[in-house]
Amino acid sequence: MSQSHLELFAYAKINLALAITGRREDGYHELESIMQSIGIYDFVRLTLQREEIECYCGEFSGPENLAFKAAQRFFRDLNTSQGVKIEIQKAIPVQGGLGGGSADAAATLLGLNNLLGNPYTIEELEKFASELGADVAFCLRGGTQWAAGVGERLRKLPKAPKLYFVIVKPPQGVDTALAYRTFDEEGKTSHLDYLQWEKSLASGDKNAIASLLHNDLEQASMKLVPEILRVKEELLVENGCLGALMSGSGSAVFGLMDSKEEAMKTATKYREKNYAVWVTNTVERGVCHG
């Protein structure tokens, strides 16, 4: 075998918009979302070994890690005694709505496929991804995508212009299942307009994009973590963001800035208040080789 290990960058995502369109009989929620890869990443190293799957990721090590489950799913249909050691250096915050676990799983699927000579097509990998979790299929593709269903049905959108964000994460995370249960109590379903998003992204107009930012889960998650609302209001009122929104089910909030310099300036203010904060921008891939 020509190569036994591979290093990958697994990029985070934000939801530029998220609408909950209904609930299925199996309890999952149908949604529409504009998903975007951003430049915060986990570092994933895969090393082939005999038989055993191992996953090392600090306190998230072991068989419950989504990357471990991705490796299990990958090997399941192959007649092989192959195993893999997965080592993940986390930089994407947990319970932030930024898709870190999904990104790691996507990197594992793509990396193993590369190491083993591409036994699967990208369509087959996307099928595995949809079995693993709502955001994994997006993380395989990355860039700018319209997502529907539970997040597994993807439709390409015009590439977003280079946008700069400051991302602020309150100390308390949000449990995704609890956020959806809270939404079910009093939230209202809605829909996104694909053509409107297509037009705004194609124009590259930051203000047009900012005007479309929307998340049906915000109110539910703000009930669970009121600090999300405070951060969003501060970003909009005190820091000159073009727009601000909670990503996914939270608790991370992103502010769309006019420039990298403005984003850096705002991030400094939050660091002085001991918040976890990042300055980042849009990227075109979900996973790339290290």
N, C-alpha and C positions, 0 to 999 in steps of 0.2 A: 504494500500500500504506500502510495507516494507521500501522503501527509497524514499525520496522526493527531495534530492539534490545530486549532483555529481560534483566533481572537476576533471578537465582534463588538461594535458599538450598537446598543439597543436604545433607540431614541424614544423619549416621552411623547405624549400627545396632549393636545388641548381640544376641547369642543368649542369651536367658534359659535356653534348654536346646537341646541338639543331640545327636541320636542317629543313629548310622550304622546303617542297617537292612540294607544289602547292597551288592553291587557289580555293575554292569551289564556286559554283554559289551563295550561300547565303552570300558570302563575307568573311567567315571564312577561315583561312589558315590551310592547312594540314601540319603536322609536324612529325618529328621523334625526340625523345629526350631520353637521359639517365638522369633519375631523381633520386635524392638522398636526403634522410632525413638527417638533421643536428641538432645539439643539442641546437639551439636557439629556444625558445618556447614562445607562448602566454599562459596565464593561463585563463582557461574558467571554470566558475562556472554556473551550471544549477540548477534552483530551480523550481519544478513543482508548478503551481498555476491554478486557475480556469480561463478558457476561454482566457484570454489576453496573447499575446506574447509581451514581452518587451525586449529590447536589450540596454545595457549600455556599451559604449566603448569610453568614452571621447567624442571628437569631431566627432567620427564616430558612435555615438549612433543612434538608430532609425531604421525605416523599410528599409532603403537603405543598411544597413549592410548585408553582405552575410550570416552571421549566422542567422539573423532574417529571411531571405528568406529560409534558410535551415529548420528552424523550421516550417515555413508556409507549405513548401513542405512535410515535415514529417507528419504533422497533416491532410493534405488535404484528404487523402484516408482512414483515420480512423474515425469511427462514435463516436466522443468524443467531450466533451466540455473542454478538457484539454488545458491548456496554459503553458507557461514557462517564467521565468525571466532569461535572459542570461546576465552574467556579464563577461566582458573580460578585462584583464590587458595586455596591449600590450607590447611586447618586440621586436617582429619582425618588422623591419622598413617598413613603407609604401612606395610604389613606388620604391622598391628596387629590384624586380624580385625574391623575396624569398618566395612568396606564403602565406603571413600572413592571408589574408582574406579567402583563400581557406582552410587553416589549421583550422581556427575557424569554418568554415562551416562544415568541416568533423568531428570535435570534437562534434559539436552540433548534427549532425545526429547519430553518434555512441553513444553519451551520452544519448540522448532521447530514442534510441532503448533499451539501457541497463535499464534505469529507468522504462520503460513501459513494461518490460518483453519480449523484442525481438519480436515485432509483424512483423518485416520485416527480410528477409534473407539478407546476405551481398550483394548478387547480386542485390536485390531490392534497397538497399542503394546506390550501385554504379550507378544504373540507375538514381536515384534522383541526385546524385553527378554530373553526366555528363550533366544534365539539368541546373545545377547551375553555372558551370564554368569549364574551361579547366583543372585546376589543382586539383579540389576537389576529383576526383576519386583516383588520386595518393595519396593524403593526407590521405584518408581512409586506404589505404594499407601500405604506407610508405616503408622504406628500400631502396632497389635499384631496379628500374624498367625501362624497355623499354616502352616508351609511343608513341603511334601513333594516327592517326586521328587528332582530335583537342586536343589530350592529354588524351582522355577517354579510348582508347584501350590499355590495359596494358599487358605486358608480363614479367614474372619474369626473372631476371638476377642473376648470382652468387652474393652473398652478398659481398659488397665492403669490403676491409680490413679496419682497423681503420686508417682513414686518418685525418690529422690535417690541418685546414685552418685558415688563417687570412682573415676576410671579412671587406672590407673598403667601406663605402658608401659616395659618394660625397653629399654635402648639397642638390643639386637639384635632384629631382626624375625624372623618365621617365614615360610619359603617354603611356601605352601599345598600345592603338589604333593608336596613332600618330607614334610610332615606326614602326608598321606594315605598315602604309601608306607610311612612308619614305622608308621602304624596297621595297615596290611595285614600287617605282619610278625608282630604279636602281639596286636593289639587285638581286642576282642569286640564283635559287633554287639548292638544293643539297640533298644527302642522306647520312645516317650513315650506318656503317657496323656492323650488330648485332653480327656476329660471332667474329669479331675482338674485340668488347667490351666484349663479353662473355669470350674470352680467356684471355684478360688482367685482368679482374676482378677476374677470377678464379685463376690466377697466384699470385695475391696480389702484383704485381710489381708496385710500385708507379711511377717509371719513365715511364713505359709502359702506365699507365693510363694518366699521364701528357701529353704524346705525342699525345693523342687522343682528348684532350680538344678542343672544337670547338663550335662556336655560330654564325649562319648566321645573327642574329640581331645586332651583335656588331657594324658594320659599320654604320647602320642606327641610333642607339642610340648614338653613338659617335658624329654624326653630331648634334644631339639635345643637348647633354651634353658632350662637348669636354673633360671635366675633367675625364671622364671614361677612355679615352686613356692614359692620363697622369698617372693615378693611376696604370693602367695595366702595363705600361712600367716601372714605378718605382718598382713595385713588382718583375718584372722579372729581371731588370738590377741591381738594388741597394740592393735588399733584399734576393737574393738567392732562390727565389721560384722555385720549380720544374716545375711549370706551373701556369698560371694565366688566368682568364676568367671572363667576365661579366656573371652574372646569369640571365636567362630569358630575359626580355626586359630591364633590368637594373633598377636603376643605380649602384647597388652593384656589386663590383668586388671581387672575391675570389682568394687568392693565396694558392696553394697547397704546404705545407711545409714538410720538412724532419722530423720534430719532433715538439712536443708541445712547447719545449723550444725555438726553432727558431721562431715559431708563436708568442709566448709571446714577444720576443725581437722585432720583426717587429711591433707588435701592439703598443708597447710603443712609437716607433718613430712616428706613426700616431696620437696617442693621444696627443703627444707634439705639433702636428700641428693642434690640435682641430678637427680632423676628428671623425666621428662616426665609431667605429671599434670594432670587436668581434673576439675572439679566440674560435673556436669550432671544432667539429669532427663529423664523420659519426655516425648515430644511425640507429637502425633496425626497428623502428616503426614510424608511422605518428602521432598517438595519443596514449597516455597512461593515466591511472588513476593517479590523484594526491595523 
